[in-house]
Amino acid sequence: MKVILQENVEGVGHLGDVLDVKDGFARNYLLPRRKALQASPRNVKAFEHTKRVMGERAKKEKLEIEGLAKRLSAVSLTITAQVGKDDKLFGSVTVKDIAEGLAAQGFEVDRRKIQLAQPIKELGTFTVPVKLHRDVTASVAVLVGKKQEADSPPEAT
């Protein structure tokens, strides 16, 4: 039986493949689980149309995401942290801190998309990649600086 796969099936094929499979496999596994459609001329045309529409939608989304990536790459984020002797940070700057800083500047970015290999534990400027789409990655400059201490009153003796 000829079928059109509607999703990737391990060991069988990928989305959109037109395959010739055994009748029992198609009737008992692929068709009931909606992993495939029978490859009738009507279904082939409908699937081609759906694929074309999804391709156009994906192009529009990618263009929007590329625009966002350009705006995001122009952002310079400054994070202040408390430091001790020899300018060592107390704690570290994490993905959560970077996501909050971006949100404060008007960029809502899911923190799982920020690709920080390990937390930042020192002062300086770092380039942090943000993966917005599988093909689009923006780079955000993160400046980690000292937190200015308020003048404390002199201790009474």
TIVEX-43753 format. One line per 5 residues: number of its first residue (from 1); their letters; for each residue x, y, z of C-alpha. Coordinates in pm, 1 decimal. Example, Ala and Ser with C-alpha at 12.3 -4.5 7.8 and 13.67 -1.06 7.14 Angstrom:
% TIVEX-43753
1> as> 1230.0:-450.0:780.0; 1367.0:-106.0:714.0
***
This chain:
% TIVEX-43753
1> mkvil> 0.0:0.0:0.0; 130.6:346.4:-86.7; 125.8:594.5:201.2; 236.2:953.4:267.0; 414.3:996.0:600.4
6> qenve> 278.6:1281.1:812.3; 567.5:1272.9:1060.2; 912.0:1119.4:1093.7; 885.7:747.3:1170.9; 1202.1:580.5:1301.1
11> gvghl> 1330.6:318.1:1059.2; 1061.5:393.7:799.0; 1103.5:746.4:661.0; 1065.8:1118.9:704.9; 779.5:1366.8:685.7
16> gdvld> 633.5:1387.1:335.5; 789.7:1066.8:200.4; 566.7:860.0:-28.3; 642.4:496.9:53.3; 519.8:154.3:-43.0
21> vkdgf> 467.1:-41.3:281.1; 300.7:-371.0:362.7; -77.7:-352.2:393.4; -85.3:-481.8:751.1; 176.0:-230.5:871.4
26> arnyl> -20.4:53.9:716.5; -364.9:-60.7:841.8; -256.5:-164.7:1191.9; 10.1:91.0:1278.7; 55.1:391.3:1050.1
31> lprrk> -305.0:480.7:964.5; -468.3:438.5:1312.0; -194.6:644.7:1478.9; -225.6:913.1:1208.7; 140.7:879.6:1118.7
36> alqas> 50.6:835.3:750.6; -222.9:889.4:492.2; -314.2:656.2:210.1; -151.6:795.3:-105.3; -462.1:862.5:-313.3
41> prnvk> -436.3:1138.8:-575.4; -658.4:1362.2:-362.2; -444.4:1312.5:-48.7; -122.9:1375.1:-244.4; -256.1:1709.3:-373.3
46> afeht> -383.2:1810.3:-28.5; -49.6:1723.6:132.2; 146.5:1917.8:-130.9; -74.9:2221.7:-69.7; -29.5:2194.8:308.2
51> krvmg> 346.1:2160.0:265.4; 357.9:2469.5:42.2; 153.9:2677.7:290.2; 370.6:2566.4:582.2; 685.9:2650.0:384.6
56> erakk> 562.7:3003.9:319.6; 466.8:3048.7:684.7; 809.7:2922.3:793.1; 980.4:3176.0:562.2; 779.0:3463.6:712.5
61> eklei> 857.9:3349.9:1067.0; 1226.6:3317.8:984.6; 1236.1:3673.2:843.5; 1069.9:3807.6:1159.7; 1312.9:3615.2:1378.2
66> eglak> 1610.5:3742.7:1176.8; 1488.8:4099.8:1237.7; 1462.8:4026.7:1608.8; 1813.0:3876.5:1601.7; 1955.3:4196.7:1448.4
71> rlsav> 1789.9:4411.1:1716.1; 1900.6:4169.5:1989.4; 2261.3:4165.2:1864.7; 2274.6:4543.5:1900.5; 2185.3:4517.8:2270.8
76> sltit> 2455.5:4558.1:2532.3; 2346.6:4425.9:2868.7; 2508.3:4549.7:3190.4; 2477.6:4334.8:3500.6; 2618.1:4448.0:3831.9
81> aqvgk> 2725.0:4193.5:4089.8; 2867.8:4211.2:4435.7; 3239.6:4137.6:4448.3; 3482.0:4051.5:4723.0; 3858.3:4065.6:4749.5
86> ddklf> 4052.7:4046.0:4424.7; 3733.3:4130.9:4230.2; 3585.5:3780.8:4270.3; 3209.6:3757.8:4233.7; 2987.1:3642.8:4516.0
91> gsvtv> 2778.2:3386.3:4330.1; 2760.0:3408.0:3953.6; 2568.4:3555.5:3661.0; 2330.9:3291.8:3525.8; 2094.3:3250.6:3233.0
96> kdiae> 1811.1:3373.6:3455.5; 1993.1:3703.1:3521.4; 2053.3:3754.3:3149.7; 1687.7:3677.2:3065.5; 1568.9:3927.1:3328.7
101> glaaq> 1806.8:4192.3:3192.7; 1676.6:4137.5:2839.5; 1316.4:4152.9:2964.0; 1393.0:4486.5:3130.0; 1504.6:4617.3:2789.7
106> gfevd> 1188.1:4491.3:2621.1; 1307.0:4157.1:2478.3; 1106.1:3857.6:2597.5; 1343.3:3564.8:2542.9; 1288.1:3216.9:2681.5
111> rrkiq> 1579.7:3145.7:2910.9; 1623.7:2797.0:2759.2; 1725.2:2967.8:2434.3; 2016.3:3148.4:2599.1; 2318.4:2928.1:2544.7
116> laqpi> 2553.4:2990.9:2833.6; 2792.1:2697.7:2875.4; 2851.6:2775.4:3241.9; 2762.2:3063.1:3472.7; 2981.5:3373.5:3451.4
121> kelgt> 3196.5:3402.3:3765.5; 3422.9:3696.0:3687.0; 3411.1:4060.4:3582.9; 3440.9:4155.1:3218.6; 3258.9:4156.4:2887.6
126> ftvpv> 3119.7:3833.2:2749.6; 2941.1:3740.5:2428.2; 2644.0:3514.9:2495.9; 2469.4:3336.7:2205.4; 2087.9:3328.2:2199.8
131> klhrd> 1941.5:3064.2:1969.0; 1612.2:3205.9:1842.0; 1552.7:2952.0:1563.0; 1737.9:2643.8:1446.0; 1906.2:2858.2:1177.3
136> vtasv> 1917.7:3196.0:1357.9; 2145.8:3278.2:1650.6; 2195.0:3626.1:1796.3; 2488.4:3734.8:2012.1; 2430.3:3954.7:2316.4
141> avlvg> 2715.9:4146.2:2478.3; 2701.1:4107.5:2857.2; 2911.8:4341.8:3070.0; 2956.0:4220.8:3426.3; 3058.5:4505.7:3656.9
146> kkqea> 3102.8:4581.8:4025.9; 2805.8:4677.0:4235.5; 2872.1:5017.5:4386.8; 2859.7:4999.2:4764.3; 2668.9:5271.3:4944.8
151> dsppe> 2871.2:5477.4:5186.5; 2826.6:5309.4:5519.9; 2827.5:5523.2:5833.8; 3141.4:5498.5:6047.3; 3123.4:5243.3:6322.8
156> at> 3062.0:5370.9:6672.5; 3326.6:5287.3:6930.8
***
